[in-house]
Amino acid sequence: MMQPRVTLVTLGVTNMERSRAFYERLGFVASSASNADVTFFEANGIVLGLFGHDALAEDAKVPTTPVPQFRGVSLAWNAESETAVDAIIDHARAVGALILKPAEKVFWGGYSGYFADPDGHLWEVAYNPSFPLDPSGRLQLP
C-alpha cells in the first residue's frame, strides 16, 4: 500500500537570486544540489525548493499566469512557544518579509501570525499547544 507523504514543496519565484538570498537570511541553508535555476533547502525532513515561476508552470504544463495575490495555500512554521513565534516573526521582518498579520491569540487556542516572502508566498508562524513538537522539532499530531 502507498504511504502518503510530502517530501518536497516547490515555490515558483520571479527572481531566484532575491528569493534564495531571502531564505538564506531567514536561516535556511542551500544544498549543494542547488544551481542558478533551482535552489533546495533541507527543512527538518521536508525539502523546500525554489524554481522559476514560469519554468514551474512550463514543467507542469499549465499556462503561465500573473502571480495571484492570494494563492489559497500557506506554509507553516510551528514553534515551541508564543515567545518563539514572536522571535520568528521579528526575524522574518528583519530579513525582508512583509508582515501580514502580527502574531496574536487565535480562536483555536493557539497563537499565530503571517508573513509573506518576496513573491507573496504566505507563511504562518504558529504555536499550537494541541500539536506539540518532538525533540527534533517535528509536529506531533494527537
N, C-alpha and C positions, 0 to 999 in steps of 0.2 A: 504494500500500500504506500502511496506517496505521502510524504510528510510535508505539510505546508510550511513555508518559511520565507522570510525576507532576508536576503543576503547582501543586496546592493541597492541603494537608492541613487538615481542619477538625476541631477538638476540641470536643465538646459539654461545656459548662461550666454549673455550677449557679449561679454568681454572676459575671456579666460584669465588674462593676466590680473585684472582687477579683482575677479572673483576668487582666484587662488590666493592672492595676497590677503583678501578679507578673511578667508577661512584660516589661513596661517596665523594672522593676528588674533583670531578668535581662540587659537590654541591647537588646531588640527595640524598634523604633520603629514606632508605629502609623501606618498610611497615612491620608491624608485621606479615603479611601473608607470609613473606619470610621464607625459611628454607635452609638447606645445599644444596638442589638440585635446587632451583629456587629462584630468587630474583625479587621483584616487587618494582618499584619506581613510585610514583604519579608524573605526568609531566603536570600539568596545564590542566586537562581534558582528558588526554590520559595516559594510564599506559605503562611504559617501563618495559619489563620483560627480565630477563637473564635466560637461560636454557642451559644445556649442549648441545654442538654441536651434538654429536652422539645420545643423547637421543631425541633431537628435530627431527632429521632425522627418528629415530625409531617411534616416536609418529605420524609423518606424513606419515609413511610407504613409505619412499623414501630411496634409497640406500645412505649409508654414503660415502661421497667422501672427498678427501682432501679439506681443506678450500681454495677456489679460491682467487687469488689476487684481482680481481675486480668482484663484485657480480652483478653489474648493478642496485644497489639500494643505495640511500643515505638518511640519516635522516637530518632534517633541524632544526636549532635553529635560529629563526628570532629575530633580535634585533631592538631596537628603534632608533639607530643611527650608523654612521660609527665608532664613538668613542667606543660605546658599543661592536661592532663587534671586534675591536682591543683588548678590555679588555677580552672578552671571549676567543679569540684565545690565548692571553698571558696566561690566567689562564689554559686553556687546556694544553698548553705546559708545564707549571709549575707542573701540576699533572701527567704528563707522556704521554700525547698524542703525536703522531707523526704528525707534521705539514706538510701537503702535498702541500698546496698552500697558501702562505701568503695572507692575505686579500688585495684586490685591487678593483678598479673600474671595473665594468663589462659591457658588451655590452648592457644588458637590462636596464641599467640606475641605477643600484644599486651598492652595494659594498659587496663582499663576499670572503671567504677563506674556506679551507677544512682542517680537521684533521681526523686522524684515531685512534680508540680506540685500546686496546691491541690485539684484534682479527682481526683488519683491517677493522672494520665497519666504513664506511665513514659518517662524519658529516659535513654538510655545515653550516657555520655561516654567516648569511646574513642580510643586511639592504636593504629593498625594499621600496622606497618611494611611490610606487603604491599600496602596500599592508600594510596599517598601522596596528598597534597593538591596540586593545581596552584597556581600563584601567586595565583589568585583565591579559594583555599580550597575548591575543589570536589574531591570524591573522585574518584580515578583508579583504575579497575579494570584489572587486568592483561589 
